[in-house]
C-alpha cells in the first residue's frame, strides 16, 4: 500500500479525535479515558491489525529507514502517540541527540514527522526546553559551513523556514517561499530557537512518493545534528578563575545582575581586534598594563565560550561561587564601568576555602589542570554535566524586580490581580515607570525573564477599531481585509494555549476606547473568555467567529497628569483592575542611583527636593497626587557622558521646570517659588 494512503488513514483517525473534541477533555480524568477507549482505541487497533504497527510506529519507521540511526549511538528516535497527558489529535516521531535529561528529545535538536488532523509536516525543530542562548542554537549562528548546508537544503527541496514556538504542532500549508526567514547567509544572524525548517501537505495533496521526500529532507538536514558539540552531551568546555573587581568588591552586583566584566581602562571594542599583537600594542599605549593584562582581555573577549564555567574568587584564599557563560563578548562605550561584559547565569554563591593559593590574576584558565578542576568541582559541588539550557531558564523574581522600586509583596500582589482579572491598568503621573513595570509584570506572571509573547502598542486619538481588531485597508487595486494587532495576538495565543500572551497598551486613555474595542467590550471580561463566547466581528464572514483566549492578558498604562484626556469609559472601566503607581524616592531608588555612580550628596539632593516638590503638588487643590514628579526622570544617569551636577541641572531646566510652568500657567509667582526651591 502506498505511504500516501497510509498517511491519509492516520490523518482521518486524528480528525475523528478532533471532531469528537477528545483533545479538549481535561487531562487524567475518567472522561478522557472513556473517550479514548470508546472512540480512538478501536480505530488505532484496526490500523495496527491492518498494517502490523501502530500509527506512531509507522512514522517512526520512516525516520529509522531514512538514516541508519544505530550507526550513531548519540542519535535516538522515538514515537509519540495520541495518548499522553491528554488525547492529542496529532502524532509525531522524532530523531534527536541523546542526553542525560529526563526528557532528552525536549532538550535537543529534532528532525521529525508530524501527522495532524488535516495534513502532515516534517523537517527540523528545536525541543521545547532549548533556550535561545543554548550552544546548539548559537553554534548555527557561528558556523558558515553549516549555514551553507541548511541553505542548500532549503533551496533544493523547497523547505520553508519560519518562526513559531518550539515543539508547536501547528501546521501551515499556504506559504510563499519568498517569505522564508532564512534566504541568505546574512539571515543567520537572527537564527533562534523558534526556527522551523518544514515541508507540509494537506491530506488530499500528499504525493505518492512522500516517504522518499521525507527521507531526502531529513538526510539534507542531518548535518545540524552531527556537530562536534554533541560529543560531550553539552558539557561545558572550559573552567576559569575570575575576580569581580579588586578584592571581589563587585561580586554581589554581578551575581544579582547576571554578568561578568573586565576593564583595565580600555575604551576600545575588543571584538574588533584581530590579533594578540594588536591588543598588546593597545594595552601598552593606553594603560600601565602588562602581558597579563592583555592576556586577560584576549581571553575574556576571544577564548571564553558560551557554556564555560566561571568560578568567582576573592583574594588568594576564597571561592565565592560559580556560574555558566550565556553570551558572547559585549561592548558598550556609554557605560562608565562594565564596558566589556559577558552574561553569566550565576548558580551558586557563598564562601569556600580555596584549594591551595589562588593566582593574583583577574582571569585564569584552569581547564588545563584537570586534577585541580576536579577538586574545585567537588568542593563547590559543580555537576559533571551542566546543561546550558538550565542556566537561562531558571526564573528569579528578586533579579527581575531589582531595578523596580516597589517591594516584592506589592509586585506579587499586582501579578496575582492580573492573573485573576486578566486586565489591569497602571495609572499614575508621568515618570513613575508604568510602561517599564508593565513588561516586568508580564514576565513575573509567565515566570520567564524575556520579552517573548509580549506585544507593546500605544493608543492615540486616531487609533481605530480597524487598527486594533480588523478592517478594510487600501491596496494597489482596491481594498482588502486586514487583521489588527489584537486579533493577531489572540490567534497566536489560541495556537499556544499553554503559554501566557500579553498586550501592553501604553497611554490607553488617549484612544476612544468604546470605538477601538467595539463589540469586544463584552469579551474582554475575564469570565467571557474562551470559544464558548465566540462572536462575529463587524467585518467577519458569515462563518467566521472570534473569541479572546483565556491565556491572553491586557496591561494598560494611563497618565493621570494629562488634562487633555477624557475619563475612561465606565463600561470598560469595570472590566479592568486599576492599580495606582506613585513616585518611589525610597531605599531601592537610592541604591539604584548609587550603583550607577551618583554620589551620596547628589542622591540626597534629588530625593529631598523631589519629595518637597511633590508635597506642594499633592496639596494643591487643582492638582493632587496624580500630577507628582516621578522617579524615572532620574534613572538614566551615565557618568561617562555628563557630570552629575550638569545632568541634574539639565533635568530640572528642560523637563521639570517646564512641567511646573504648565501646572501653574496662571500663577507665575508660584512657579518662581518652586523653581527657586529645587534649584538652590
N, C-alpha and C positions, 0 to 999 in steps of 0.2 A: 504494500500500500504506500502511496506517495506520502512523503513527510508533510506536504502542504495540507493534505486531507486530515492527517493525524492532528496537526496543529488546530485545524478548524474544529475538530471534535473537542479538543481541550478548551478552546475558547467558548464553545457552546456550553460546556459544563460550567465554566466560570460565569457565563451570562445568566444561567439559571440560578446560580447562587446569588448573583447581583439582583436579578428580578425579584427574588424572594426576600431580599434585604437581610440575608444572613450576616453580612459583613457589618450591619448596624447594631446587631444584638450585643448587649453588654458582655464583656469577656468573663469566662469561667462561671457561667450561670447554667441552671438546668435548661433554660430556653435555648441557649446556644448548643448544648449537647443534643437536645431533641431535634432542633432544626437541622443540624449536621447529619444525624443518623437517619432522619426521615427523608431529606431531600438530596444532600450532597453525596453521602456514602454509597447509596445504590448506584449512582452514576459513575462514581470513581471505581467501584468494584467491577462494573460492567466493562469499563475501559481496560482495567488491568487484566481481566479474563480474555479480552479480545486481543490485546497487544503483548501480553506477557510481562508487563511492567506498569508501574504507576505513571500518572501524568507527569509528576515532577521528576520521576526516574527517567522518563523518556527524554526530557530536555537536558538532564544531566548527562545522559549517554552521548548526546551530540557534542557536548563540551569535551567529554572524555575521549571521543573519537577524533575530535579536531586537533588534539595535541596528545602526545604521549606523556600524560601527567606524571606517570610513575617514574619517568626518567629524571625528574627533578624533585627531590624529596621535600623541597621547600614549597612546592605548589600543591595545593589541595583543591578538590572540588566538592561541592555539597549542593543538595537539592532542598528546597523549602516548599512544603505542600500547602494545601488550603487550610489545614488545621494547625493552629498555633496558639497564641494568646487569644486570638479570636478566629472566626472563619473568614478568610480572605477571598475576594473574588478575583484573585490572580495567583499565579505560581511562578517561581523562578529558580534558576540554578546558577551558581557562580563558581568561577575559578579564582582563587585568592592565594596570598602568600601566608603560609602558616606562621603563627607567632604564639606567645605564651599567654595571651589574653583569654578571658572566659569565652568571649565571642570573637574568635580570630578574624572572621570574614568582615566584621564591622570595623576592624582596625587595619584594614588592608585595602590596596587597590583591588578592584574586581573586574573581571571580564564575565559578562552574564548574558543569559537569555531570560526574558520575562514574557509570559503569556497572560494577557489580561482578559477582560470580558468583551472586548471588541477588536482585538488585534494583538500583535506581538511587537517587541522591540529587543534589540540585542546590541552589545557593544561594551563600552568602558564606563566605569563609575568609581568613585571612592566610597568606602564604607562609611556608615553614618557617624562613627566615632572619630574619623580622621579630621583633625582640625587644619585650618589654613596654614598654620605655622609648622605642621609636621614635615619632617625632612623628605618624605616621599612625595610631598607636594612641591616643596621648594626645589627639589632635585630637578624636576621638569623645567622649572624656570631658568635653571642654570646649565642645562645640558643641550647644546645646539644640535649635536648628533641625534639625540632623542627627539628633539623638536622636528627635525627634518623627516625622521621616520614617521612621526604622527601626521605631519602634513601630507606625506606621500600616501598614507593610508586614507586620509580624508578625501584626497583628490581622486585616487584610483577606484575606490569602492563607493563613492557618493555618501560617505559618512557625514552626519550632521553634528556640529559642535554647538553646544548650548549650555546655559547656566540654569539649573534647577537644583533643589535641595538634594543632598547626597542620599542615596537609597530610596528616592522617590519612585513610586510605582506609576506615576503619571506617564502616559504615552501620548506623544504628539505626532500627528500624521501629516498635516498640511503645513509644511515648512519649505522655505526657499533657501537653497544653499548659499545664495548671496548674503544671507543674514547670519552666516556662520560667525561665531565669536572668535574663532581661530582661522584666519585666512592666510597669514604670512608670519614669518619668524618674529616680527616686532610684537605681534599679538600675544606671544607667550609671556610677556612681562606682566600680563593680567591673569595668567593662569592661576586657578584657585581650586579649593576643594569642592566647589559646586559644578565643576566642568563635567559634562556628559558627552561622550562620543557615541552616537547611536545611529542605527537604522531602524525603521519601523514600517509595518504594513498593517492596514486594516484587514479584517478577516477575509473579505472577498477579494483581496488583492495580493494575497500571499502567493509568490511564484512557485512553480513546480519544483525548482531546484533550490529551495530555501535552505536545505541542510548544507549544501555546498557553499551558499552565500554566507551563512553564519560562520562556517569554518574559515573562509577567506578573511572575514572581518576580524575574527578572534586571532588568527595567525598574524595578521598585519599589525596588531596592537600588542603582541606578546612582548616586544622589546621593553615596554613600560614596566613589565614585571620581572625582567631578568637582570635588573641593575645590581651592581655590587653592594648597594646599600642594604639589600635584603640578607646578605650573607651572615650578618651579625644580629639579625632579627631586631633591628632598631637600637641595639646597644650603643651607648654614647661612645664617641671616637676618642676624646681626649679628656685629660684631667689637669686642672690649672689651680695653683695657689694665687690668691688675689687679695690685695689690701684696699679697702674702700676709704681712701683718704689717709692722711697721716694719723697713725695710731687708731685706724678704723673709725675716725670721727664721723664719717658719713654713712656708716653701716646701716643704722636704723632707717634713715631716709631712703636708701637704695633698696633695702629689704621691703619696706612698706610700699614702695612705688614700682618695684619690679624692674630694676635695671642695674647695670654696672657701668662705670665711667673711668676714663683716663684723661689726663690733661697735659701736664708739663708745659703749660703756657703756649702750646702750639695752636695757632689760629687758622691752620690750613686744613682742607678736606683731605684726610689720609687716603680716602678711597680713590683719589685721582693720582696718587703717587704710584709709579710703576715698579721702581727698583729700590733695593735696600740702600744702594749708594745715594740715590736721590733723597731718601729720607734722612740718612746720616748727615748729608750736607745741610738739609733744612734744620735739623736739630743743632748742628754746630753753629749755624748763622743766627739762630733766634733764641737759643737758651744756653744755659751753662751745663746742659745735659751731657751725659757720657754715652758710651756704647750701650750700656744697659737701658738708657732712656730710649734710644732709637729702636733697640730690640723689642722693648715692651710695647712701643707704639706700633711697630710692624706686626708683632704677634696679635695685638688687640684688633687691628684692622684687617689683617690678612689670614692669620693662621687659625684663630679660634673658629670652630664650626658650630652651626646650629646642632644642638644635641649634646655638646660638650658639657662636662661637669665643672662648675666653678666652686672652689672651696674658699670661703672667706676666712681671712686670718687677722689677728691683731698682734702687732709686735713680733717677737720671735718665739712665743710660747703658747699661743692660744688659737684654736679654731672657733669661728663664730657661727658657722652654718654652711649650707651648700644649696646650689640650685642648678637649673638647666638653661643653657643659652637658647633663646627662642627667636632671635632675629639676626640679620646680617649687621655689619657696622653701619652706624648712622652718624651724620654730622649736621650740627645746627649752629651757625655762627652767631645767631641772635641771642643765644644763651650765654650768660657770663660764666657760669660753671657748667660742667657736664656737656660740653660741646661734642665730645666724642663718646658715644654710648652704644651699648647693646642691650636689648631687652633680655631679662633673665627671670625665670619663674623660680624664686627662692622657695625651697621646700622645707627647710628646717633652720631654726635659729636657737642659739644657746651658747654655752661655753664648754669647750673640751680642751684639756691639756694636750699640747702638741706631741707628736711622735718625733722626738729629737728637736734640735734647734732649727727654727724656720729661717728661710732666706730673707734678707732685708728687702729684696727687690719687690716692686709693686705687683709684678705679674711673672709667674714662673710656670713653665710647662713641666709637669712631673710625670707625664704619660710614659716616659722612657725608663721609669723606675717602678716596674710592676709590683715588686715586693712592698715598697713604700706605699704605693697606691692602695694595695690590699689592706695594709694596716690602718690607713685612714678610713677606708670604706667600712672596715669592721668597727672602728671607734665611733664613727658618725652614723653607723647603720645605713650606709648607702647601698641600695639593692644592686645586684649584679645586672639586672635588666631594668633600665629606667626607660619606660615608654614615653616617647616625646609627646604623644597626644595628651598625656595626663598633666603635663606641665602647664598647659594653657587652658585646660578645661575646668580646672578647679576654681570654683567661684568663691570670692572673698568679699563679703559685704563691707567690712571695715575699709578695705582698699578702695572699693567702689565709691564710698562716700567720704574719702579722705580730703577731697577738695570741695566738699559741700558743707555749709556752715550750720546745718541743723543736726540735732543729735540722732543717734541710732534709733531710739524708740519712736521719735517723731517720723523719721523716714519710713520705718517698717509699718507704722500706722497708715501712712499715705498709700503704700503699696497694697496693704490689706483692703483699703477703701476701694482702690481701683479694681482689685481682683473681684470684689463683691458687686460693685456698682457698674463696672465696665466703662464708665465715662466720668472723667473728672475735669475740672477747670482750676488751674492755679491762678489766683488773682492777687494782684499787689502792685505797688508802684514800680516805676522804671528802675532797673539796676539791682533787683533782688535775685536775679538768676533764674527766672521762671522757665525759659526755654532750655537752659543748661540742665536744670534739675529734672525737667520733664523726661529727657533721654535717660537720665540716671534711674528714674522711677521705672521706666520700661525695662532697663537692664536688671533692676532689682527684682522685678516680677518674674522675668524669664530666667533669672539666676545665671546670667551669662554676660561677661563684660565685652560686648561687641555691639555694633550698630545693625547687625543682621535683623531683618524683619521690621525695621523701624523706618517709617516714611515721615518726612517733615515738610509741611506746606505753610503758607501764610495767607490768611484771608485779607481781602481789601474790598473797597466799595464796589468794584466792577466784577468781583468774583461771582460766578453764577452756578446754577444747577448743572448746566451743560459742562462747565469746567470740572465740577466736583463728582457728578454721577454719570450723566450720559446726555448726548445731544448731537445734533447735526452740525457739521463743520464743512466749510467750503474746501473743495479740492480743485484740480485743474479743470475739470469738466462741469461739475455741479456741486452737490453736497453729499457727504457720507456720514453715517452714524459712527461716532467716536465715543469710547468709554472714558470716563474721568478717573482721576487718581483713586477716589474712594471705591468705585466699582472694581477697578483692577486689583486693589489691595484685598478686597473681600474675596475675589476669585482665587488669589494666591492663598489666602487663609483657608478657604474651603478645601483646596487640594492638599493642604498640610495641616490637618485639623489637630494634630498632637502638639503643634508649636504655637506659641502666642505671637500675634502680629499687632503692631501699634501704629496709629496715625497721630502724630503730634501736629496740632493746628495752632500756629503762632498767631497772636492778635485775633483770636476767634471772634471777638465782638466788633471787629472792623467790617465784617461782611453782613449782608442782610440774611440772617440765619434761617428765617422761615422760607425765604426764596431758595437758598442754597440747598437746604436739606429736603425741601419738598415733601413728598409722601413718606420719606424715611423718618419723619418726625416720630412716628409710632415705632418703627422697627429699631430705632436707636436704644430703646429701653432695654435693660438687662434681661427682663423676663419675656421679651418679644424676639429674642434671637433664635436662629435655627430655621430649618426648612419648613417646619410646621406653620410658620408665619409668613411664608413667601407671598409676594405681591407682584403685580405687573407694574412696570415703570412707565413713566409718561411716554417714552419713545419706544417701548418694547413691542416686539411682535406679539401676536395673539397667544403663542405658545411659549413665550419667554418669560420666566418668573425670576424674581430676585429676592434674596434674603441676606441678612447680616449674620455671619457665623459667630458662634459663642467664643471663639478664640481671637476675636478682634476687639481691641481696646482703643478708646479715643482719649487723648490728653490735650486739652486746650489751655492756652495761656491768655490772660486778659490784663491789660494795663489799666489800673484803676485811676491813674492820673490824667488820662486823655479825656478832656471835657468835650471833645467833638463827637464822642460816640454815644449812641443811644443805649439804654439799658437792654440787657439780654432778654429776648422774647420769653415770657413766663412759661409758655408751653414747652419750650426747650430747656428752660432753667431747671424744671423739676426732674429732668432726665439726666442731669449732671450733679455730681457732688462738688461743692465749691470749697476750695482749700486756700486759706489766707496765707500769703507769703509776706514776710516782713524783713526789713534790713537786719543783718546779723553782724554787729560790730562786737563779736564775742571772742572767747579764748581761741576758738578754731580759726577765726579770721586773723587774730594776732599771730598765731603760729604759722599760718599760711604766708603772711607777708614777711615774717622773719625768715622763713625758708627761702624766699625769693631774694633775700639780701637787703630788705628795707631795715633801716636802723630802728632801735627801740624808741628813740626820741621821736622819729617821724611817725611811727605806728601810733604812739600815744597822741601825737598832734592830730592825726586823722580821726581816731576814734573819739577823742574829746570834742572836737569841733563838729563832727557829723552828728554825734548824739545831741549836742546842744542845738544845732540847726534843726534836727528832726523834732525836737521838743517844741520849738517855735512853730513849725509847720503843723504838727499834730494839734496844737492848742488853738490854731486859727479856725474860727467858725466856718469860713468859706472854703477851707481846705480839708484838714483832717489827716488821719494816718495813711490814707490812700495816695498821698502826694509826697511821702517821705523820700529821702535820698538813699538809694540802695547801695549796698557794699560793693557790688561788682564794678562800679566805676574805678575802684582802686585795686583790681585784681590783675591788671595787665602790666605790672612793673617789670622792666627789663634793664638791669643795671648797665649792660653793655651799650645801650642806646642812649640813655639820658640819665643825668644825675637826679637823685631823688627829690631835691628841692625844686628843680625846674619841672620835673614830672608832676609834682603835686600842684604847683602853680598853674600849669597848663590845664589840668583837670578843672581847677576852680574857675579859671578865666574863660575857658571855652566850652565848658559843659555845665557846671553847677550854677554859676552866676547868671548865665542866660536863662536858665530854668527859673531862677528866683525872679528875674525881670518879667517872666511870663506869669508866674503865680501872682505877683503883686503889681500888675501892669498899671493899676490906678493908684499906687502908693509908693512913689519913688523913694520917699524917706525911709520906709521900711526896708526896701531893697538895699539902700545905702548902709543902714544899720547892720543888717545881716552880713553884707559883704565885708564890712569892717570887722565883724566878729570872727569870720572864718579866714581872713587874710592876714590878720595881725597876730 
